[in-house]
């Protein structure tokens, strides 16, 4: 069955659960689609492994540069829903479909604004092109001067604008033309200014809407993403049907049981490996006169799986573990500098899921040499989705040695950049009389330069390649997954670090107890296994995060 046919029961985008406190990470990532910060601000969230890049476009076309929300929403939608896109990394602790829907909603709001601004540009600009070009040149020069480091730059920029305005008034009064061209010249001077006032009203209305959504997502209020273009209303709407299928494909890939190990980066989406505990002893018969009853790695894994399901239960009513997610993972090795991954394909894979019989075969046979490997994972998503703790277990048998390895992976909270709420636009100025004192004044939500920028960009939004060439774009880190590329280290948060470290001890003991039980049932002498397990059980109590993926060799 093809991947597309597996989505037949999916209709329309999923509606995010309102008021869900476990969506903090999701809503933080979604809020970036509504932001009005400079695009370079997202570079603050770069890490040693994952770097976003901002292309500034043409230096002479600063007026066409996007803001952070415009660049982010466009880049995320194109990367996650674009035709022929590369595979994505799962976003554990977040719902990428919700983030994409908010990006689509933000793009739709801006598109409606740009449609109105395009009408303004045609009526007040294109019909009076000479005046429009002169005013655009003035604002471009003013913006260039204002961005200089010189303290007098702001004053010079304002003086330039006032001087041009005065010349415009003189030109209107002392018109060198007569007849039709005189009236046209007057209109060419006045109409772009009238268009600016008209555009300002449109821009302020949209800016308030975007900021309310930005603030609402981070405040925990129920801000839904309206994406009507993803729900086809008739069989002939091919664009809506394609978008619906792309969202369904995104959701299916998020549920995939295939992950990738990128060397020092750890498992993409789960974080780096911070600890490793190995129990390896020889398989010796408990009764010298009898042979060991044949068993396979899968038998040990299945027993461990059953026991891990009991982690949420305990002898005391003291809270303890929440219910974990326990899954079998197929791990594929990739180079640490790889900019793309390739998911398993073939008859053993359906809708991004490796089938159970293939998982069992990999567990039993692919333990040495090239190929994918099997891991049993127990995962907790804590701190409202901000902390992802994953403990992975693998069992191998080489000759007469059985090895049980438990590794700890941790993915920290989304970078604080995404949690910043919209700040009121204001600045501090000196009082006119008491120069030693200052006062705070409110600035307009959309200033003069922003109105000009949005109005100039609006007509070009109909042809994105030209707009991207002029204004620049945001390039996302690869291999891309919404959650891990902007994750902070969990060890900087005391309680998050404690939770990650505390999970290791009970998991390790449950794994060892379940494995030793299987060995006893199959006639294996477990004395050495028990001694080694007790030693590890004592050592794990002093677990500390290390860079376990960086070998000192």
C-alpha positions as CSV (number, residue, x, y, z in Angstrom):
1,X,0.0,0.0,0.0
2,X,1.4,3.4,-0.9
3,X,2.0,6.2,1.5
4,X,-0.7,8.3,-0.1
5,X,-3.4,5.6,0.2
6,X,-2.6,5.3,3.9
7,X,-3.9,8.8,4.4
8,X,-7.3,8.2,2.9
9,X,-9.0,8.5,6.3
10,X,-7.4,11.9,7.0
11,X,-9.5,14.9,6.2
12,X,-8.4,18.4,6.8
13,X,-5.7,19.7,9.3
14,X,-5.9,18.4,12.8
15,X,-7.3,20.9,15.3
16,X,-4.8,21.6,18.1
17,X,-6.1,20.9,21.6
18,X,-7.0,24.2,23.2
19,X,-5.7,25.0,26.7
20,X,-3.3,22.0,26.6
21,X,-0.4,22.8,28.9
22,X,1.8,20.1,27.2
23,X,2.0,22.3,24.1
24,X,4.4,24.9,25.5
25,X,7.2,24.0,23.1
26,X,4.8,23.7,20.2
27,X,3.3,27.1,20.7
28,X,6.7,28.7,21.3
29,X,7.8,27.5,17.9
30,X,4.5,28.5,16.3
31,X,4.7,32.0,17.8
32,X,7.7,32.8,15.6
33,X,5.4,32.9,12.6
34,X,3.7,36.0,13.9
35,X,6.8,38.0,15.1
36,X,8.0,41.3,13.7
37,X,11.6,41.2,14.8
38,X,14.5,41.5,12.4
39,X,15.3,38.1,10.7
40,X,18.8,38.0,12.1
41,X,17.4,37.6,15.6
42,X,16.8,33.9,15.0
43,X,20.6,33.5,14.7
44,X,20.7,33.9,18.5
45,X,19.2,30.4,18.7
46,X,22.0,28.7,16.8
47,X,24.0,26.0,18.6
48,X,27.3,24.3,17.9
49,X,25.5,21.6,15.8
50,X,22.6,23.4,14.1
51,X,22.9,26.8,12.5
52,X,20.2,28.9,10.7
53,X,21.5,31.3,8.0
54,X,19.9,34.5,6.9
55,X,20.6,35.7,3.3
56,X,20.4,39.5,3.1
57,X,19.6,39.6,-0.6
58,X,20.7,42.6,-2.7
59,X,22.4,45.3,-0.7
60,X,20.7,48.0,-2.6
61,X,17.3,46.5,-2.0
62,X,17.1,46.7,1.8
63,X,13.5,47.9,1.5
64,X,12.4,44.4,0.3
65,X,13.9,42.5,3.3
66,X,11.4,40.4,5.3
67,X,11.0,40.4,9.0
68,X,11.5,37.4,11.2
69,X,7.9,36.2,11.0
70,X,7.7,36.5,7.2
71,X,11.0,34.7,6.7
72,X,10.3,32.0,9.3
73,X,6.7,31.1,8.2
74,X,7.7,31.0,4.5
75,X,10.8,28.9,5.2
76,X,9.0,26.4,7.5
77,X,6.1,25.9,5.1
78,X,8.4,25.4,2.1
79,X,10.6,23.0,3.9
80,X,7.9,20.9,5.5
81,X,5.2,20.9,2.8
82,X,7.1,21.7,-0.3
83,X,7.0,19.3,-3.2
84,X,10.0,17.0,-3.4
85,X,11.1,17.9,0.1
86,X,13.8,16.0,1.9
87,X,12.9,13.7,4.9
88,X,12.2,15.4,8.2
89,X,13.4,14.6,11.7
90,X,10.7,13.9,14.2
91,X,9.9,16.6,16.7
92,X,9.6,14.8,20.0
93,X,7.9,17.0,22.6
94,X,6.2,19.1,19.9
95,X,3.5,18.8,17.2
96,X,5.0,20.0,13.9
97,X,1.7,20.0,12.2
98,X,0.3,22.6,14.6
99,X,3.4,24.8,14.0
100,X,3.0,24.5,10.2
101,X,-0.7,25.3,10.4
102,X,0.1,28.5,12.3
103,X,2.7,29.4,9.7
104,X,0.0,28.9,7.0
105,X,-2.4,31.0,9.0
106,X,0.2,33.8,9.4
107,X,1.0,33.7,5.7
108,X,-2.7,33.9,4.9
109,X,-3.1,37.0,7.1
110,X,-0.2,38.7,5.5
111,X,-1.4,37.7,2.0
112,X,-4.7,39.4,2.7
113,X,-2.8,42.5,3.9
114,X,-0.6,42.4,0.8
115,X,-3.6,42.2,-1.5
116,X,-5.0,45.4,0.0
117,X,-1.5,47.1,-0.1
118,X,-1.2,46.1,-3.8
119,X,-4.4,47.9,-4.6
120,X,-3.0,51.0,-2.7
121,X,0.2,50.8,-4.7
122,X,-1.6,50.5,-8.0
123,X,-4.0,53.4,-7.3
124,X,-1.6,55.7,-5.5
125,X,1.8,54.6,-6.8
126,X,1.8,52.8,-10.2
127,X,-0.4,55.4,-11.8
128,X,1.9,58.1,-10.5
129,X,5.2,56.2,-10.9
130,X,7.6,59.2,-11.1
131,X,6.5,60.5,-7.7
132,X,6.5,57.0,-6.2
133,X,10.1,56.3,-7.3
134,X,11.3,59.6,-5.9
135,X,9.7,59.0,-2.5
136,X,11.0,55.5,-2.4
137,X,14.5,56.8,-3.1
138,X,14.2,59.3,-0.3
139,X,13.1,56.7,2.2
140,X,15.8,54.3,1.1
141,X,18.5,57.1,1.6
142,X,16.9,58.0,4.9
143,X,17.0,54.4,6.1
144,X,20.6,54.0,5.1
145,X,21.7,57.2,6.9
146,X,19.7,56.3,10.0
147,X,21.4,52.9,10.4
148,X,24.9,54.4,10.6
149,X,26.7,54.2,14.0
150,X,27.1,58.0,14.2
151,X,24.9,59.4,16.9
152,X,23.9,62.2,14.6
153,X,22.6,59.7,12.0
154,X,19.0,59.8,13.3
155,X,18.9,63.6,13.2
156,X,20.4,63.7,9.7
157,X,17.8,61.2,8.5
158,X,14.9,63.2,9.9
159,X,16.4,66.4,8.5
160,X,16.6,64.8,5.0
161,X,12.9,63.8,5.1
162,X,11.9,67.3,6.3
163,X,13.9,68.9,3.6
164,X,12.4,66.8,0.9
165,X,8.9,67.5,2.2
166,X,9.7,71.2,2.1
167,X,10.9,71.0,-1.5
168,X,7.7,69.1,-2.3
169,X,5.6,71.9,-0.9
170,X,7.6,74.5,-2.9
171,X,7.2,72.4,-6.0
172,X,3.4,72.3,-5.6
173,X,3.2,76.0,-5.2
174,X,5.8,77.1,-7.8
175,X,4.8,74.5,-10.5
176,X,7.1,74.8,-13.6
177,X,4.4,73.1,-15.8
178,X,1.0,74.1,-17.0
179,X,-2.0,72.3,-18.2
180,X,-2.4,68.5,-17.8
181,X,1.2,67.9,-16.8
182,X,1.0,70.4,-14.0
183,X,-1.9,68.6,-12.4
184,X,-0.3,65.2,-13.0
185,X,3.0,66.4,-11.3
186,X,1.0,67.7,-8.3
187,X,-0.8,64.3,-8.1
188,X,2.5,62.5,-8.4
189,X,3.8,64.3,-5.4
190,X,0.6,64.1,-3.3
191,X,-0.9,60.6,-4.1
192,X,2.1,58.5,-2.8
193,X,1.7,60.4,0.5
194,X,-2.0,59.8,0.6
195,X,-1.3,56.1,-0.2
196,X,1.1,56.0,2.7
197,X,-1.6,57.1,5.1
198,X,-4.0,54.5,3.6
199,X,-1.4,51.8,3.8
200,X,-0.6,52.7,7.4
201,X,-4.1,51.9,8.5
202,X,-4.0,48.6,6.8
203,X,-0.6,47.7,8.3
204,X,-1.5,48.7,11.8
205,X,-4.7,46.6,11.8
206,X,-2.7,43.5,10.6
207,X,0.1,44.2,13.0
208,X,-2.3,44.2,16.0
209,X,-3.8,40.9,14.8
210,X,-0.4,39.3,14.5
211,X,0.8,40.5,17.8
212,X,-2.4,39.4,19.6
213,X,-1.8,35.9,18.2
214,X,1.9,36.0,19.2
215,X,1.0,37.0,22.7
216,X,-1.9,34.5,22.9
217,X,0.2,31.5,22.0
218,X,2.8,32.3,24.7
219,X,0.1,33.1,27.3
220,X,-1.6,29.8,27.0
221,X,-4.8,31.1,25.6
222,X,-6.6,29.2,22.9
223,X,-5.3,30.6,19.6
224,X,-6.4,28.3,16.8
225,X,-4.8,28.3,13.3
226,X,-7.4,28.8,10.6
227,X,-6.3,27.1,7.4
228,X,-9.4,26.9,5.2
229,X,-7.2,26.4,2.1
230,X,-6.3,22.9,3.5
231,X,-9.9,21.6,3.4
232,X,-11.1,21.0,-0.2
233,X,-14.8,21.8,-0.6
234,X,-15.1,20.2,-4.0
235,X,-13.3,17.4,-6.0
236,X,-11.8,19.9,-8.4
237,X,-9.7,21.8,-5.8
238,X,-6.4,20.2,-6.5
239,X,-4.3,22.8,-4.5
240,X,-6.4,22.2,-1.4
241,X,-6.2,18.5,-1.8
242,X,-2.4,18.6,-2.3
243,X,-2.1,20.7,0.9
244,X,-4.3,18.3,2.8
245,X,-2.2,15.3,1.7
246,X,1.1,17.2,2.6
247,X,-0.2,17.8,6.1
248,X,-1.2,14.2,6.4
249,X,2.3,13.1,5.1
250,X,3.9,15.4,7.7
251,X,1.8,13.8,10.5
252,X,2.7,10.3,9.3
253,X,6.4,11.1,9.2
254,X,6.2,12.4,12.7
255,X,5.0,9.0,13.9
256,X,7.8,7.1,12.1
257,X,9.8,4.6,14.2
258,X,13.0,5.3,12.2
259,X,15.6,7.6,13.7
260,X,19.2,8.6,12.8
261,X,22.4,8.6,14.8
262,X,24.7,11.5,13.7
263,X,27.8,10.8,15.7
264,X,28.6,13.5,18.3
265,X,25.2,15.1,17.6
266,X,23.5,12.0,19.1
267,X,20.2,10.7,17.8
268,X,18.6,13.5,15.8
269,X,15.5,14.6,17.6
270,X,16.3,12.9,20.9
271,X,19.5,14.8,21.8
272,X,23.1,13.8,22.6
273,X,24.0,10.7,24.6
274,X,24.9,11.8,28.1
275,X,25.4,8.4,29.8
276,X,26.0,4.8,28.9
277,X,25.9,1.6,31.1
278,X,26.9,-1.8,29.8
279,X,26.4,-5.2,31.3
280,X,28.4,-7.8,29.4
281,X,29.0,-11.4,30.7
282,X,29.5,-14.9,29.2
283,X,26.5,-17.2,28.7
284,X,27.4,-20.1,31.0
285,X,24.9,-23.0,31.7
286,X,23.6,-23.0,35.3
287,X,23.8,-26.8,35.2
288,X,27.1,-28.1,33.8
289,X,25.3,-31.2,32.6
290,X,22.8,-29.3,30.6
291,X,23.0,-26.9,27.7
292,X,21.4,-23.5,27.6
293,X,17.9,-23.5,26.2
294,X,18.2,-21.6,22.9
295,X,16.8,-18.0,23.0
296,X,17.3,-14.8,20.9
297,X,17.9,-11.2,21.6
298,X,14.2,-10.5,20.9
299,X,13.2,-12.7,23.8
300,X,15.2,-10.5,26.2
301,X,13.9,-7.3,24.6
302,X,10.3,-8.4,24.8
303,X,10.7,-9.2,28.5
304,X,12.3,-5.8,29.1
305,X,9.5,-4.1,27.2
306,X,6.8,-5.8,29.4
307,X,8.6,-4.7,32.6
308,X,9.1,-1.1,31.4
309,X,5.4,-0.8,31.1
310,X,5.2,-1.1,34.9
311,X,7.4,2.0,35.6
312,X,4.5,4.2,36.3
313,X,3.4,1.9,39.2
314,X,5.1,1.9,42.5
315,X,4.7,0.6,46.1
316,X,4.2,4.2,47.4
317,X,1.7,6.8,46.5
318,X,4.2,9.6,45.9
319,X,3.6,10.6,42.3
320,X,6.6,9.0,40.6
321,X,6.9,8.5,36.8
322,X,4.2,9.6,34.5
323,X,3.2,7.1,31.8
324,X,6.1,6.8,29.4
325,X,6.1,6.1,25.7
326,X,7.7,2.8,25.0
327,X,8.6,2.0,21.4
328,X,10.9,-0.1,19.2
329,X,13.2,2.1,17.2
330,X,15.3,1.4,14.1
331,X,18.4,3.5,14.2
332,X,20.3,4.4,11.0
333,X,23.8,5.8,11.2
334,X,24.5,9.1,9.3
335,X,27.6,11.3,9.1
336,X,27.7,14.1,11.6
337,X,28.0,16.7,8.8
338,X,25.3,15.1,6.7
339,X,22.8,17.7,5.4
340,X,20.1,15.1,4.5
341,X,18.9,11.7,5.7
342,X,17.2,8.8,3.9
343,X,14.4,6.8,5.5
344,X,14.2,3.0,5.1
345,X,12.2,1.9,2.1
346,X,10.9,-1.3,0.6
347,X,8.3,-3.9,1.4
348,X,9.2,-3.9,5.1
349,X,8.2,-0.2,5.4
350,X,4.6,1.2,5.3
351,X,3.7,4.8,5.8
352,X,7.2,5.5,7.3
353,X,6.7,2.7,9.8
354,X,9.1,-0.3,9.8
355,X,6.9,-3.4,10.2
356,X,7.1,-5.5,13.3
357,X,8.6,-8.6,11.6
358,X,11.4,-6.5,10.2
359,X,12.1,-4.9,13.6
360,X,12.4,-8.4,15.1
361,X,14.7,-9.6,12.4
362,X,17.0,-6.5,12.8
363,X,17.0,-7.1,16.5
364,X,18.1,-10.7,16.2
365,X,20.5,-10.5,13.2
366,X,22.0,-7.0,12.6
367,X,24.3,-6.8,15.7
368,X,27.7,-6.5,14.0
369,X,28.9,-4.8,10.8
370,X,26.9,-2.5,8.6
371,X,23.2,-1.9,8.6
372,X,20.5,-0.5,10.8
373,X,20.3,-1.4,14.5
374,X,17.4,-2.0,16.9
375,X,16.8,-0.1,20.1
376,X,14.0,-0.3,22.6
377,X,13.2,3.2,23.9
378,X,11.4,4.5,26.9
379,X,10.6,8.2,26.6
380,X,9.1,10.9,28.8
381,X,8.0,14.3,27.6
382,X,8.1,16.6,30.6
383,X,8.0,20.3,31.6
384,X,5.0,21.0,29.3
385,X,6.9,19.6,26.3
386,X,10.2,21.4,27.1
387,X,12.2,18.4,28.2
388,X,12.5,15.1,26.4
389,X,14.2,12.2,28.2
390,X,14.9,9.0,26.3
391,X,16.5,5.9,27.6
392,X,17.5,3.4,24.9
393,X,18.2,-0.3,25.4
394,X,19.9,-2.6,23.0
395,X,20.7,-6.4,23.5
396,X,23.5,-8.1,21.5
397,X,24.9,-11.6,21.5
398,X,28.4,-12.1,20.1
399,X,29.8,-15.6,20.4
400,X,29.1,-16.5,24.1
401,X,28.9,-12.9,25.4
402,X,25.5,-11.2,26.0
403,X,25.7,-7.4,26.2
404,X,22.9,-5.2,27.5
405,X,23.5,-1.5,26.9
406,X,21.4,1.3,28.4
407,X,22.1,4.8,27.1
408,X,20.5,8.1,28.2
409,X,19.6,10.9,25.8
410,X,18.1,14.3,26.7
411,X,16.7,17.1,24.6
412,X,16.4,20.5,26.4
413,X,13.8,23.2,26.2
414,X,13.2,25.3,23.1
415,X,15.6,28.2,23.0
416,X,14.4,31.1,25.2
417,X,14.3,33.3,22.0
418,X,11.0,31.7,21.1
419,X,9.4,32.3,24.5
420,X,9.8,36.1,24.3
421,X,6.4,37.9,24.3
422,X,5.8,41.0,22.2
423,X,7.2,44.1,23.9
424,X,5.5,47.5,23.7
425,X,7.3,49.8,21.3
426,X,8.6,52.6,23.2
427,X,11.9,54.5,23.9
428,X,13.4,56.7,26.6
429,X,14.1,60.4,25.8
430,X,15.5,63.3,27.8
431,X,13.0,65.8,29.2
432,X,13.2,69.1,27.5
433,X,13.7,71.1,30.7
434,X,15.2,68.7,33.2
435,X,17.9,67.2,30.9
436,X,19.2,65.0,33.7
437,X,15.8,63.1,33.7
438,X,14.3,60.9,31.1
439,X,10.8,59.9,30.2
440,X,9.3,57.0,28.2
441,X,7.3,57.7,25.1
442,X,5.2,55.2,23.1
443,X,6.1,54.6,19.6
444,X,3.6,53.8,16.8
445,X,3.1,50.0,16.3
446,X,4.1,50.4,12.7
447,X,6.5,53.2,12.0
448,X,7.0,55.1,8.7
449,X,9.8,52.9,7.4
450,X,7.8,49.7,8.1
451,X,4.8,51.0,6.2
452,X,7.0,51.8,3.2
453,X,8.7,48.4,3.4
454,X,5.4,46.5,3.5
455,X,3.9,48.6,0.7
456,X,6.9,48.1,-1.5
457,X,7.0,44.4,-0.9
458,X,3.3,43.8,-1.5
459,X,3.2,43.7,-5.3
460,X,6.2,41.4,-5.4
461,X,4.6,38.8,-3.2
462,X,2.8,37.6,-6.3
463,X,6.2,36.3,-7.5
464,X,8.2,35.0,-4.5
465,X,11.4,34.1,-6.4
466,X,12.0,37.7,-7.3
467,X,11.2,38.9,-3.8
468,X,13.5,36.4,-2.3
469,X,16.3,37.4,-4.7
470,X,15.9,41.0,-3.7
471,X,15.2,40.8,0.0
472,X,16.8,37.5,1.0
473,X,15.6,34.4,2.8
474,X,16.0,32.3,5.9
475,X,17.8,29.0,5.4
476,X,16.9,26.3,8.0
477,X,19.5,23.9,9.6
478,X,19.7,20.5,8.0
479,X,18.8,17.7,8.7
480,X,15.7,19.7,9.7
481,X,13.3,19.0,12.5
482,X,11.4,21.7,14.3
483,X,12.3,20.6,17.8
484,X,15.9,19.6,17.9
485,X,17.5,22.3,15.8
486,X,16.4,25.0,18.3
487,X,16.8,23.0,21.5
488,X,18.8,24.3,24.4
489,X,20.9,22.1,26.7
490,X,18.9,20.7,29.6
491,X,21.8,20.8,32.0
492,X,21.5,24.6,32.5
493,X,18.2,24.1,34.3
494,X,18.7,22.4,37.7
495,X,15.4,20.6,37.9
496,X,15.4,19.4,34.3
497,X,18.9,18.0,34.8
498,X,17.7,16.3,38.0
499,X,14.8,14.7,36.2
500,X,17.1,13.3,33.4
501,X,19.6,11.9,35.9
502,X,16.9,10.4,38.2
503,X,15.3,8.4,35.4
504,X,18.5,6.4,34.8
505,X,18.6,4.4,38.0
506,X,15.1,2.8,37.9
507,X,15.2,2.2,34.2
508,X,18.6,0.5,34.5
509,X,17.4,-1.8,37.4
510,X,14.2,-2.8,35.6
511,X,16.2,-3.6,32.4
512,X,18.7,-5.8,34.3
513,X,16.0,-7.5,36.4
514,X,13.9,-8.4,33.3
515,X,17.0,-9.6,31.4
516,X,18.2,-11.8,34.3
517,X,14.8,-13.3,34.6
518,X,14.9,-14.5,31.0
519,X,18.4,-15.8,31.4
520,X,17.3,-17.9,34.5
521,X,14.3,-19.3,32.6
522,X,16.6,-20.4,29.8
523,X,19.2,-22.2,32.1
524,X,21.9,-19.5,32.2
525,X,24.1,-19.0,35.2
526,X,23.2,-15.5,36.3
527,X,25.7,-15.1,39.2
528,X,28.1,-12.9,37.2
529,X,25.3,-11.0,35.6
530,X,23.8,-10.3,39.1
531,X,27.2,-9.1,40.5
532,X,27.8,-6.9,37.5
533,X,24.2,-5.5,37.7
534,X,24.7,-4.7,41.4
535,X,27.9,-2.9,40.6
536,X,26.2,-0.8,37.8
537,X,23.3,-0.2,40.1
538,X,25.6,1.4,42.6
539,X,27.5,3.4,40.0
540,X,24.4,4.8,38.3
541,X,23.3,6.5,41.6
542,X,26.1,9.0,41.0
543,X,25.2,9.6,37.3
544,X,26.5,12.8,35.9
545,X,26.0,14.1,32.3
546,X,29.0,13.5,30.1
547,X,29.6,13.8,26.4
548,X,29.3,10.1,25.8
549,X,29.3,10.4,22.0
550,X,32.8,12.1,22.0
551,X,35.4,9.4,22.3
552,X,38.8,10.4,23.7
553,X,40.8,8.6,21.0
